[in-house]
Amino acid sequence: MKKLKLFLALAALIIGAGGAFALVTNVVEAHTRTIKIKVDKNGFSSSSIEVEAGHKLNLVFTRTDKDNCGNTVVFPKLKIRKTLPVGKDVIVSLTPREAGNITFTCGMGMYKGSLVVSD
């Protein structure tokens, strides 16, 4: 009977707090970070991005003009390759799983960037 009362008291506390305890655990799992990356004659801006392992990323690449070799972004380690049309946002979604560097380049390898992944 004591266990039932304790359970009911905890349930009432959680409901009374607006489900705050359940919300906190969901925020960590649902955390998605969106990062905008401009591609122009100078390469990728930002070219070095610090991120956390286990958190989903939406990298939004925007190629601003056609006078550069940034018509493609390549993540060799992840086997991701996306075409970047001028003036259009292209989203690359990924979740880095371990600490380290994940490089990305233009199609010719002249423009370089990296995701610096920490635990």
PEHUUR-V525492 format. One record per helix or strand. SS is the DSSP state (@ for helix, = for strand). FROM is the first residue (numbers start at 1). TO is the last residue. If there is no record, write none. Layout:
{{SS/FROM/TO} {SS/FROM/TO}}
This chain:
{{@/2/16} {@/20/30} {=/32/40} {=/43/45} {=/48/52} {=/56/63} {=/72/75} {@/76/78} {=/80/83} {=/86/86} {=/89/95} {=/100/106} {=/112/118}}
